[in-house]
Amino acid sequence: MPTSVFQFQLLDVVALKEDLPAHHLAAGQVGTLVESLAPDVYEVDFSDDDGQTYAMVPLHTSQLLKLHYAPDNTSLEALIMANTINQHGSGDNIAGDKVMGQKIGTQVNGGNIGNVVNEAGGNAQVTAAGFTQTNGTSTAELLQLIASLRQTAVQLPPAVQEDIVIDIDDVEAEIQKPVDQRSIPRLKKRLTALLAAASMIAGGVTAANTFADEVIELGSKVGIELQLPAAPTDQP
């Protein structure tokens, strides 16, 4: 199996291999590598389901287990080739079986398995690192969505516009970074704040609904699943 599978990279999703009582962390808790501090040393962001960071700790890779959400494609292709050869025997068929195995492997790599990633994780769980791909969406397209958010924000009540614009500025600054340098936890926090702000606007403002839809769409483009907050129940 290629050694690259085991190499750590920024935005990888990892799990603790040991308890860290000083930081109130237990083995098995999931985090995201958000900054490289030294060879094999990373700043690890631990966030809850709402994307709120509850611990940010520098850790050595020996303390971490890298999580994977899809099989390694190279190994998968080799396995398919081996299975095909075993099924059809050796001799003259081997060359043909190998070609067929490569063809099948290529089809698998190009299909859903190759696209399963966090992610992720914008929290430290699923939307994390592996989910940093933008589903084929270019940075220019993402910036167009942000421009649309700005236009819709102008139609919102003035009382909420200032905070919303600040969050939009932060999202735009993060999107303008190279994909492998974007902080998914930060993006999720800002997008969650924007969605919450839209949902709290009273009076059934149409622009608020449009704004919420645009925030959710932008989140999906960067691999972050967002949901509208549950409507508050009336107290008796």
C-alpha positions in Angstrom: 0.0 0.0 0.0 1.4 3.5 -0.9 3.0 5.3 2.0 1.1 8.5 1.0 -2.0 7.0 2.6 -0.5 7.4 6.0 1.0 10.9 5.5 -0.7 13.7 7.4 -1.8 16.8 5.5 -3.6 20.0 6.4 -7.4 19.6 6.9 -7.1 15.8 7.5 -9.6 14.4 9.9 -7.9 12.7 12.8 -8.8 10.9 16.1 -6.9 11.1 19.4 -5.0 7.9 20.3 -4.7 8.9 24.0 -6.4 10.8 26.7 -5.4 14.5 27.2 -6.8 15.4 30.6 -5.1 18.8 30.7 -7.2 19.8 27.6 -10.3 17.8 28.7 -9.9 15.5 25.7 -10.3 11.8 25.6 -9.0 9.1 23.2 -11.2 8.8 20.2 -12.3 12.4 20.0 -12.2 13.7 16.4 -10.4 16.9 15.2 -9.1 18.6 12.1 -5.5 19.5 11.2 -5.7 23.3 10.7 -2.1 24.4 10.8 1.4 22.9 10.4 3.6 24.0 13.3 6.7 21.8 12.7 7.6 18.5 11.0 4.9 16.0 12.2 3.4 18.6 14.5 0.0 20.2 13.8 -2.5 22.5 15.4 -5.6 20.4 15.8 -9.1 22.0 16.0 -11.7 20.1 18.0 -15.3 21.4 17.3 -18.8 20.4 18.3 -21.6 19.6 15.9 -22.4 23.3 15.5 -18.8 24.0 14.4 -17.9 25.7 17.7 -14.3 25.1 18.7 -13.9 23.7 22.2 -10.2 22.9 22.0 -7.2 23.9 19.8 -4.2 21.8 20.7 -0.7 21.3 19.1 -0.1 17.6 18.7 2.4 15.2 17.2 1.2 12.8 14.5 2.2 9.9 16.8 -0.7 11.0 19.0 -3.1 10.9 16.2 -4.9 8.4 14.0 -5.7 9.6 10.4 -9.3 8.8 9.5 -10.3 7.6 6.0 -13.8 7.7 4.4 -13.0 5.9 1.2 -10.6 3.0 0.3 -7.3 3.8 -1.2 -7.8 3.8 -5.0 -4.4 2.3 -5.9 -5.0 -0.6 -3.5 -8.5 -1.0 -4.7 -7.4 -1.3 -8.3 -4.7 -3.9 -7.3 -7.4 -5.9 -5.4 -9.7 -5.9 -8.4 -6.9 -7.0 -10.7 -5.9 -9.8 -8.3 -9.5 -11.0 -7.9 -9.9 -11.0 -11.7 -6.7 -13.0 -12.2 -7.7 -15.5 -9.5 -11.1 -16.0 -11.1 -9.8 -16.6 -14.6 -6.5 -18.4 -13.8 -3.1 -17.8 -15.2 -1.4 -18.4 -18.5 -2.6 -16.6 -21.6 -5.5 -15.0 -19.8 -3.3 -13.0 -17.4 -2.6 -10.2 -19.7 -6.2 -9.8 -20.7 -7.3 -10.0 -17.1 -4.8 -7.3 -16.1 -6.2 -5.0 -18.8 -9.7 -5.6 -17.6 -8.7 -5.0 -14.0 -7.1 -1.7 -14.9 -10.3 -0.8 -16.8 -12.5 -1.6 -13.9 -10.1 0.2 -11.5 -10.3 3.3 -13.7 -14.1 3.2 -13.7 -14.1 2.9 -10.0 -11.7 5.8 -9.6 -13.8 8.0 -11.7 -17.1 7.1 -9.9 -18.5 7.7 -6.5 -15.7 6.0 -4.6 -13.2 8.5 -6.0 -15.5 11.3 -4.9 -16.2 10.2 -1.4 -14.3 12.4 1.0 -14.2 15.5 4.9 -15.4 17.4 5.6 -16.4 17.4 6.2 -16.8 18.2 8.9 -16.4 21.7 8.7 -16.7 20.5 12.0 -14.2 18.1 13.2 -16.4 15.1 12.6 -17.4 14.5 9.0 -17.2 17.7 7.1 -13.6 17.9 7.9 -10.5 17.7 6.0 -11.5 15.1 3.5 -14.5 17.1 2.6 -12.5 20.1 1.4 -13.1 19.5 -2.3 -15.6 22.0 -3.7 -17.6 19.4 -5.8 -16.2 20.8 -9.0 -17.1 24.4 -8.1 -14.4 26.9 -9.0 -13.3 29.7 -6.7 -14.8 32.2 -9.2 -18.2 30.5 -8.9 -18.0 30.6 -5.1 -17.2 34.3 -5.2 -20.2 34.9 -7.4 -22.4 33.2 -4.8 -20.9 35.4 -2.1 -21.6 38.5 -4.3 -25.2 37.3 -4.5 -25.3 37.0 -0.7 -24.1 40.6 -0.4 -26.9 41.8 -2.8 -29.5 39.9 -0.8 -28.1 41.2 2.5 -28.9 44.8 1.5 -32.6 43.9 1.5 -32.4 42.7 5.1 -33.3 44.9 8.1 -30.5 47.4 8.8 -30.2 46.3 12.4 -28.7 42.9 11.3 -26.8 44.0 8.2 -23.6 45.1 9.9 -22.9 41.7 11.6 -24.0 39.8 8.5 -21.6 41.8 6.3 -18.7 41.1 8.7 -19.4 37.3 8.5 -19.7 37.5 4.7 -16.3 39.3 4.6 -14.7 36.5 6.6 -16.2 33.8 4.4 -15.0 35.6 1.3 -11.5 35.9 2.7 -11.4 32.2 3.5 -12.7 31.2 0.0 -10.0 33.3 -1.7 -7.3 31.1 -0.1 -6.0 28.0 -2.0 -8.4 25.1 -1.4 -5.8 23.2 0.7 -5.4 26.2 3.0 -9.0 27.0 3.7 -10.2 26.4 7.2 -13.4 24.3 7.0 -14.1 24.9 10.8 -13.9 28.6 10.3 -16.1 28.5 7.2 -18.7 26.5 9.0 -18.8 28.8 11.9 -19.4 31.8 9.7 -21.9 30.1 7.5 -23.8 28.8 10.5 -23.9 32.3 12.0 -25.3 33.7 8.7 -27.9 31.1 8.6 -28.9 31.7 12.2 -29.1 35.5 11.6 -31.5 34.9 8.6 -33.7 32.5 10.6 -34.1 35.0 13.4 -35.4 37.8 11.2 -39.0 38.3 12.2 -41.9 39.2 9.9 -41.5 36.7 7.2 -39.1 38.8 5.2 -38.8 37.2 1.7 -35.2 38.3 1.4 -34.3 36.4 4.6 -35.6 33.1 3.1 -33.6 33.8 -0.1 -30.5 34.6 2.0 -30.8 31.4 3.9 -31.1 29.4 0.7 -28.0 31.1 -0.7 -26.0 30.3 2.5 -27.0 26.6 2.4 -26.1 26.5 -1.3 -22.7 28.0 -0.7 -22.1 25.6 2.2 -22.9 22.6 -0.1 -20.4 23.9 -2.7 -17.6 23.7 -0.2 -18.7 20.4 1.3 -20.4 21.8 4.4 -23.9 20.5 5.2 -26.1 23.2 6.8 -29.6 23.0 8.2 -32.0 25.7 9.2 -32.3 26.0 13.0 -35.4 24.5 14.4 -38.2 27.0 14.8 -38.7 28.1 18.4 -41.7 26.6 20.1 -44.2 29.0 21.8 -44.0 28.9 25.6 -47.4 28.5 27.3 
